Amino acid sequence: MLTNILIATFLLAFQQQNVVAAATQSDISNYQPNTAGEVVVLGGANFTQEVQDHPERSWFIKFYAPWCGHCKTLAPIWVELANTLKGKTNIAEVDCTLAEDICRDYGVTGFPTLKYISKNSAVEFRGARDHSTLLEFTEKASKSPVTYVDNSELTAKLPEQEVSLIYIYNKDQPETANHDTIESVGHALLNDAVTYVTSDLEAVNNLGLQGKSLPMLVLHKNGRTLVYPGQGFLNTKEDRKDILNWIEDRKYPLYFEMGPGNSNEVLRGKKFVVLSFFNPSRELEKQTDLLKATAEAYIESQKEDNGQVLFVWLDGIKHSRYIYSVYGFGGNDLPAVVITDAKNHNYFAENTDGKPLNLANPQAMVQAIADAQAGLLSTKSTIPRAQKTAIFINKAINKARKYWYVSIPAFVAITYVALKPLFAFIASMDGTDSTNKVDKKE
């Protein structure tokens, strides 16, 4: 009798579990995004319920502050975008003065910040904030970021891309495919790399990775392959974070032009940057070849490409005012090069002998980079002396401030005074009001 009761109880529980699972699957398959064609206001509990509890749903979210001028300008465009994408993509907004924790968790450092959230990852929109560009980005972000290829297809595609992420697994071990993990990682890297997946083991030989165990994640750039040293590829927050952290330092091409999509990362990041100023009208390819040669010489000097130094060039004519005001180079001085230490607002223009840095001698540039990192070169500040006091006060506010957004108005005002030349340049690149930028917490 007792046995029959236990069996019946088990069968009932199993049946209820199946009903719940079927209902959940039905909810997913029947879900329709943005049914009203309107901007959804998110914050607090409903952000968790709508976004975090449903990673299979996609959201394009505007993180803003009510006092932000560019946020106000964007508002009607955002409403129009929501209407255009009715029934296709959720469009939302988060007021960061009311949802501090959410904005901090998603790395918001300026207003407005636009992020497409899907598959347990977020990718930031970096383009012009007009309706057509936003719509184009949304359509791209809504598709799978992963291209499945065989070895011959991979061989043909790699030369076309500056940076590629490749996941290789054995098809005889389908449990190692980890599709969800790679989809999530690929989505987060939408701005930075093309993601490929293959189970064609010839790809291992083609990439010169014989003897490496599978599954394997590889970053391919500059004709080189960097193998992710971790072993975890499960679709967990920890494994995704470890993978993305490793990629973050290595995602940049061998050398690249600074533009609207990357100026903020380059000029306000924590890496040393070999920053070259070129005149495009004077045989630009020869000038960029010099930068390329320096970058290659530096990589050869390192045990591995850890991405701690970036090699970047900037149009010295188009941005002549900024270059002259910060670095002192005029049009007749081009091409010119400096090594920047953005974290400390310093740059280096001369070697240990007091001679100007010169890309024509790659090995000397490699030595200069090492000397700069070791603190052996004479530094110059990117900040006028009178404004250094503002930096000191700004750091004091950072340390004293208990909550991130409590002191934002004063913080932004001081930061703006201190870094006005830099902010003005970034604003000219990406169309963002410099006063709407806030620095990351140290």
C-alpha positions in Angstrom: 0.0 0.0 0.0 2.7 2.4 1.0 4.7 1.5 -2.1 1.7 2.3 -4.3 1.3 5.7 -2.6 4.9 6.6 -3.1 4.8 5.6 -6.8 1.7 7.6 -7.3 3.2 10.6 -5.6 6.3 10.4 -7.8 4.3 10.1 -11.0 2.2 13.1 -10.0 5.3 15.2 -9.3 6.9 14.1 -12.5 3.8 15.0 -14.5 3.5 18.4 -12.8 7.2 19.1 -13.6 6.6 18.2 -17.3 3.5 20.5 -17.3 5.6 23.4 -15.9 8.4 22.7 -18.4 5.9 22.6 -21.3 4.3 25.8 -20.1 7.6 27.5 -19.9 8.6 26.4 -23.4 5.2 27.6 -24.6 5.7 31.0 -23.0 9.1 31.3 -24.8 7.8 30.2 -28.2 4.6 32.4 -27.9 6.4 35.5 -26.6 6.1 38.6 -28.8 8.4 41.5 -28.1 7.3 45.1 -28.1 3.7 44.5 -28.9 2.7 48.1 -28.2 5.5 49.7 -30.1 6.4 51.8 -27.2 9.4 52.6 -25.0 9.3 50.5 -21.8 10.4 52.1 -18.6 12.7 49.7 -16.6 14.2 49.9 -13.2 14.4 47.8 -10.0 12.2 44.8 -9.9 10.8 44.9 -13.4 14.3 45.1 -14.9 15.1 41.8 -13.1 11.8 40.2 -14.2 11.9 41.4 -17.8 15.6 41.3 -18.7 17.7 39.2 -16.3 15.1 36.4 -15.7 14.6 36.0 -19.5 18.0 35.9 -21.3 16.3 34.6 -24.4 14.6 38.0 -24.8 16.4 40.9 -26.5 16.3 44.5 -25.2 17.8 47.7 -26.7 18.1 49.9 -23.6 18.9 53.6 -23.2 20.6 54.4 -19.9 20.2 58.1 -19.2 19.9 60.9 -16.7 17.1 63.5 -16.7 19.5 66.4 -16.7 21.5 65.1 -19.8 21.0 67.3 -22.8 21.8 64.7 -25.4 19.4 62.3 -23.7 16.7 64.8 -24.3 17.6 65.2 -27.9 17.6 61.4 -28.3 14.2 60.9 -26.6 11.9 61.5 -29.7 14.2 59.3 -31.8 14.0 56.6 -29.2 10.2 56.7 -29.3 10.3 56.6 -33.1 12.6 53.5 -33.0 10.3 51.7 -30.6 7.4 52.3 -33.0 9.4 51.1 -36.0 10.4 47.9 -34.2 6.9 47.1 -33.0 6.6 43.3 -32.7 10.3 42.9 -33.4 12.5 44.2 -30.6 12.0 45.5 -27.1 13.0 49.2 -26.7 13.5 50.5 -23.1 15.0 53.1 -21.0 16.6 53.2 -17.5 16.9 56.4 -15.4 20.3 56.0 -13.8 19.4 58.5 -11.1 16.7 56.1 -9.9 18.5 52.8 -10.7 22.1 53.3 -9.7 22.9 49.6 -9.1 21.6 48.6 -12.6 23.6 51.3 -14.3 26.8 50.5 -12.4 26.4 46.7 -13.1 26.1 47.5 -16.8 29.2 49.7 -16.9 27.5 53.0 -17.7 30.1 55.7 -17.7 28.3 58.4 -19.7 24.9 59.5 -20.9 23.2 58.4 -22.9 24.6 54.9 -23.1 22.8 52.5 -25.4 23.2 48.8 -24.9 21.6 45.8 -26.7 21.1 43.1 -24.1 20.6 39.5 -25.2 21.9 36.0 -24.5 23.3 36.9 -21.1 25.5 39.6 -22.6 25.4 43.3 -23.5 27.0 45.1 -26.4 27.2 48.9 -26.5 26.0 50.9 -29.5 28.9 53.3 -30.7 27.5 54.8 -33.8 25.6 58.0 -34.7 22.4 58.3 -32.8 20.0 58.8 -35.7 17.0 56.6 -36.5 18.5 54.8 -39.5 21.8 54.0 -37.8 20.1 52.7 -34.7 17.8 50.6 -36.7 20.7 49.1 -38.7 22.5 48.2 -35.5 19.4 46.7 -34.0 18.9 44.4 -37.0 22.5 43.3 -36.9 22.4 42.7 -33.1 19.2 40.7 -33.3 20.8 38.1 -35.6 23.1 35.3 -34.4 26.7 36.6 -34.1 28.1 33.2 -34.9 29.1 31.8 -38.3 29.4 28.0 -38.6 32.1 27.0 -41.0 34.2 24.1 -42.2 38.0 24.4 -42.6 37.9 25.6 -46.2 35.4 28.3 -45.4 37.4 29.4 -42.4 40.6 29.6 -44.4 38.9 31.9 -46.9 37.3 34.1 -44.3 40.1 34.8 -41.9 42.1 37.0 -44.1 39.1 39.3 -44.6 38.9 40.0 -40.8 41.2 42.0 -38.6 40.2 40.1 -35.5 38.4 36.7 -35.4 37.2 34.5 -32.5 37.2 30.8 -33.4 35.7 28.0 -31.3 36.7 24.5 -32.3 35.1 21.3 -31.0 35.0 17.6 -31.8 31.6 16.7 -33.5 32.0 13.2 -31.9 31.6 14.9 -28.6 28.5 17.1 -29.1 28.3 17.9 -25.5 31.3 20.1 -26.0 29.7 22.3 -28.6 28.6 24.8 -26.0 26.6 26.8 -28.5 24.9 29.0 -25.9 28.2 30.1 -24.4 29.7 31.0 -27.8 26.6 32.8 -28.9 26.7 34.9 -25.7 30.4 35.7 -26.0 30.1 36.4 -29.7 27.2 38.8 -29.0 29.3 40.7 -26.5 32.1 41.1 -29.1 29.8 42.3 -31.9 31.7 45.5 -32.2 35.2 44.0 -32.0 35.4 40.6 -33.7 33.8 38.1 -36.0 32.9 34.8 -34.3 33.3 31.4 -36.0 32.5 27.9 -34.9 33.8 24.7 -36.5 33.9 21.0 -35.8 36.2 20.5 -38.8 39.4 19.1 -37.2 41.4 20.2 -40.2 41.1 23.7 -38.8 43.4 22.7 -35.9 46.2 21.7 -38.3 45.5 24.8 -40.5 45.9 27.1 -37.5 49.1 25.3 -36.4 47.6 24.0 -33.2 48.4 20.3 -33.5 48.5 18.6 -30.1 46.1 21.1 -28.4 43.1 19.5 -26.7 39.5 20.2 -27.7 37.3 22.1 -27.2 39.5 25.2 -28.0 38.8 28.9 -28.2 41.2 30.9 -30.4 41.7 34.6 -31.1 43.1 35.1 -34.5 44.6 38.4 -35.6 47.6 39.7 -37.5 48.1 36.1 -38.9 48.7 34.9 -35.3 46.6 32.6 -33.1 46.2 33.1 -29.4 44.7 30.1 -27.5 42.5 30.8 -24.5 44.1 29.1 -21.6 41.0 28.4 -19.6 39.1 25.1 -19.7 35.6 26.3 -18.8 33.1 26.8 -21.6 29.8 26.3 -19.8 27.1 28.9 -20.2 27.6 30.2 -16.7 28.3 33.8 -15.6 31.7 32.8 -14.3 32.9 31.1 -17.5 31.6 33.8 -19.7 33.3 36.5 -17.6 36.6 34.6 -17.7 36.5 34.3 -21.4 35.5 37.9 -22.0 38.1 39.2 -19.6 40.8 37.3 -21.5 39.6 38.6 -24.9 39.2 42.2 -23.7 42.9 42.8 -23.4 43.6 41.1 -26.8 40.8 42.2 -29.0 42.5 45.1 -30.7 44.0 44.8 -34.2 47.8 45.0 -34.7 47.3 48.7 -35.5 44.2 50.8 -36.3 42.8 54.3 -36.9 41.2 56.1 -34.0 37.6 57.0 -34.8 34.2 57.6 -33.3 33.8 54.0 -32.2 37.0 53.6 -30.3 38.3 57.1 -29.3 36.9 56.9 -25.8 38.5 53.5 -25.1 41.8 54.6 -26.5 42.1 58.0 -24.9 40.6 57.2 -21.5 41.7 53.6 -21.1 44.4 52.1 -18.9 46.8 50.9 -21.7 49.9 52.6 -23.1 49.2 53.8 -26.6 51.7 54.5 -29.4 49.7 57.3 -30.9 50.8 58.5 -34.3 49.7 61.6 -36.1 49.6 61.4 -39.9 48.9 63.6 -42.8 46.7 61.5 -45.1 47.7 63.6 -48.2 51.3 62.5 -47.8 51.5 58.9 -48.9 49.4 57.6 -46.0 50.2 53.9 -46.7 53.9 54.6 -46.2 53.2 56.3 -42.9 50.9 53.5 -41.7 53.5 50.9 -42.8 55.9 52.5 -40.3 53.4 52.1 -37.5 52.7 48.5 -38.6 56.5 47.7 -38.5 56.8 49.1 -35.0 53.8 47.1 -33.8 55.2 43.9 -35.3 58.6 44.6 -33.8 57.0 45.1 -30.4 54.9 41.9 -30.6 58.0 39.9 -31.6 59.7 41.3 -28.5 57.0 39.9 -26.2 56.4 36.3 -25.1 52.8 36.7 -25.9 50.4 39.4 -27.2 48.8 40.5 -23.9 47.4 43.7 -25.5 48.9 46.0 -22.9 50.2 48.4 -25.7 48.0 49.7 -28.5 49.2 51.1 -31.8 47.0 53.8 -33.1 47.0 56.5 -35.8 45.0 59.7 -36.0 44.3 62.1 -38.9 46.6 64.9 -38.0 45.0 67.4 -40.3 41.4 66.7 -39.5 42.1 66.9 -35.7 44.9 69.4 -35.9 43.5 71.7 -33.2 43.3 69.0 -30.6 46.7 67.6 -31.5 48.3 71.1 -31.3 46.6 72.0 -28.0 47.5 68.8 -26.2 50.7 67.5 -27.8 52.1 70.7 -29.5 52.5 69.3 -33.0 51.5 71.5 -36.0 50.8 70.4 -39.6 54.5 70.8 -40.6 55.6 68.5 -37.8 53.7 65.5 -39.3 54.2 62.6 -39.2 54.8 62.6 -35.4 54.4 60.0 -32.7 54.1 59.9 -28.9 53.5 57.2 -26.3 50.5 58.0 -24.1 49.8 56.9 -20.5 46.1 57.9 -20.4 45.6 56.5 -16.9 48.0 59.1 -15.5 47.3 61.8 -18.1 50.9 61.7 -19.3 52.6 61.3 -22.6 56.2 60.7 -23.8 57.6 62.5 -26.9 61.3 61.9 -26.5 63.6 58.9 -25.8 66.2 58.7 -23.0 68.6 60.7 -25.1 66.1 63.6 -25.4 65.5 63.0 -29.1 62.0 62.9 -30.6 60.4 59.5 -31.0 60.5 58.3 -34.6 58.6 55.5 -36.2 61.4 55.1 -38.8 63.3 53.1 -36.2 61.0 50.3 -35.0 63.6 48.8 -32.6 64.2 52.2 -31.0 60.5 52.6 -30.6 60.3 49.2 -28.9 62.9 50.3 -26.4 61.1 53.6 -25.9 58.0 51.7 -25.0 59.9 49.6 -22.4 61.5 52.8 -21.0 58.1 54.5 -20.8 56.6 51.6 -18.9 59.6 51.6 -16.6 59.3 55.3 -15.9 62.6 56.2 -17.5 61.3 58.8 -20.0 60.6 62.4 -19.3 56.9 62.9 -19.0 54.6 65.6 -20.3 51.1 66.1 -19.1 48.0 66.1 -21.3 46.4 68.4 -18.8 47.3 72.1 -18.4 49.0 72.8 -15.0 46.2 75.1 -13.8 43.7 72.2 -14.3 45.6 69.6 -12.3 44.0 70.8 -9.1 40.7 69.8 -10.5 42.0 66.3 -11.1 43.1 66.1 -7.5 39.7 67.2 -6.3 38.0 64.8 -8.7 39.9 61.9 -7.2 39.0 63.0 -3.7 35.3 63.0 -4.7 35.7 59.5 -6.1 37.1 58.2 -2.9 34.7 60.1 -0.6 31.5 59.4 -2.5 29.5 56.6 -1.0 27.0 56.2 -3.9 28.1 56.5 -7.5 25.5 59.1 -8.6 25.1 61.2 -5.5 27.7 63.7 -6.5 27.4 63.5 -10.2 26.6 67.2 -10.9 29.7 68.5 -9.0 31.8 65.5 -10.2 31.0 66.1 -13.9 31.6 69.9 -13.6 35.1 69.3 -12.1 35.9 66.5 -14.5 34.9 68.7 -17.4 37.1 71.6 -16.3 40.1 69.2 -15.8 39.7 67.3 -19.0 38.1 69.8 -21.3 40.5 69.3 -24.3 40.2 65.5 -24.2 36.4 65.7 -23.8 36.1 68.2 -26.6 38.0 65.9 -28.9 36.0 62.8 -28.0 32.8 64.8 -28.5 33.9 65.8 -32.0 34.5 62.1 -32.8 31.3 60.5 -31.4 28.8 63.4 -31.1 28.5 63.1 -27.3 28.3 66.1 -25.1 31.5 66.0 -23.0 29.6 67.2 -19.9 27.6 64.0 -20.0 30.6 61.8 -19.5 31.5 60.4 -16.1 34.6 58.5 -15.3 34.7 54.9 -14.1 35.1 54.5 -10.4 38.7 53.8 -9.5 
